[in-house]
Amino acid sequence: MRDEIAAIFEQVLGRPVAITDETDIVEDLGMDSLGVMNFVMAIEDFYDLSIPLDRVAQIQTVADLIQAVNDLRNEAAA
């Protein structure tokens, strides 16, 4: 999943990125609020899910994002 997320970051940012679980999405990748929202929409489209805004606010690192996507996918499957 990390490789898929990296590819989405690269698509949104228009440049190659290297990420780890500890990568801070805003600080380390230099994303502004518009970039974050574009990224969230790309994640939602790619994984066919909806991330509630309160959940988006809790996501700071790549690990947080992976956990949120996994949680939402599991909730949808239940």
BELRALIN-V314128 format. One record per residue. N is the residue number from 0. NEAR is the number of other C-alpha atoms within 12 Angstrom. Layout:
# BELRALIN-V314128
{{N,NEAR} {N,NEAR}}
This chain:
# BELRALIN-V314128
{{0,20} {1,25} {2,17} {3,21} {4,32} {5,29} {6,22} {7,30} {8,35} {9,22} {10,19} {11,26} {12,24} {13,15} {14,14} {15,16} {16,23} {17,22} {18,24} {19,21} {20,22} {21,20} {22,25} {23,21} {24,36} {25,23} {26,15} {27,19} {28,28} {29,18} {30,22} {31,16} {32,15} {33,14} {34,22} {35,28} {36,23} {37,20} {38,31} {39,33} {40,23} {41,26} {42,31} {43,23} {44,15} {45,19} {46,22} {47,15} {48,22} {49,23} {50,31} {51,17} {52,14} {53,10} {54,18} {55,27} {56,19} {57,17} {58,26} {59,24} {60,25} {61,30} {62,22} {63,23} {64,34} {65,29} {66,22} {67,30} {68,32} {69,19} {70,18} {71,23} {72,18} {73,12} {74,13} {75,14} {76,9} {77,7}}
